[in-house]
Amino acid sequence: MPVRALWYDRAGLHLIDQRRLPVSKITRTYRRVEDVAESIRTMVVRGAPSIGVAAAYGMAIASSQKGWTPDRAAKLLGATRPTANDLFVGIEAVRSAWASGEDPLEAADRYRQQIVSECQAIGFAGAPLFAKRSNVLTHCNAGALATVEWGTALAPLRVAHDRGVDLFVWVDETRPLLQGSRLTAWELTQERIPHAVIVDNAAGYFMRKGDVDAVIVGADRIARNGDVANKVGTYEKAVVAHENGIPFYVAAPFSTFDPKMPTGAGIPVEERGEEEVRSMGSRRLTPSRSGVRNPAFDVTPAKYVSGFVTPLGVIPPSRVRSIRRPSRSPG
Ligand code: MRU
């Protein structure tokens, strides 16, 4: 795997600083749970499965710091970002182990390994969707950076590409933080998968022209009825794909499915700071007196999803409510 978003060793938790890509590849090392929480909040690490794994290691780090209890550390890490279900699954995997006297670091390692093998299984389950020459559109970054290794949306594309399928990927730039143009394009470049970055507003143009055969995205939280929270702009892509008869797939590990959430209406949508919209680097983009809103996610109704690519295969939205997280990882 050419990209690994994070790893842990005796020196601490190492994270690729995703804010700096593609200009520089810098790794930062964290040894305090407070700093791990800050790295998630400020998006040094991002993407639902990756923040779940980072938080799992944050819990393990807290267990060897003075003054921390499982519940206190879980509360701190759980307050960083509200939308991704994976964050809470990763925290709970270590909180329960720590609270019952098991080794928290072993629990965090196990959780990381489970996420990696689920994402690998997603790659093999989803690759047959792209068995022949395809032009595929994706939004945000659901690659290895977002999932530790492999990716969710990008995993089937990686496997299909390795099998020699002639793939071309349309990469939405993904305003305002540009996870598509900075991160997805970087990952595809590492693996020499042909692609083009487009502004978010161009996706409909290419879909209507017949230049897109399928759309595949990741997810931050999937409700029991199959509604999907993912990076803001996903909903529009799903509606335009539906209008043009293009299949729209959502790829996710079990940790993204929230059995306690009946529909997408209840999913908490993070609203981030104004400055992400007001400026880019040192360049101001809006008059300072204009109001700004910055929802980081939106919710796509289940009716627009052609299939969920899970570690156990591709399933329709009607089967999401029966998904159970296995106690052992597949693959
Ligand atoms: O705000 P981000 O960059 O953490 O948002 C990430 C996304 O929306 C991804 O599409 C999602 O987490 C799926 S990652 C496999």
Residues whose N, C-alpha, C, O or C-beta is under 5 A from the ligand:
A	BS01	MRU	R46 G47 A48 H139 C140 N141 A142 A146 T147 T152 Q179 G218 A219 D220 N230 K231
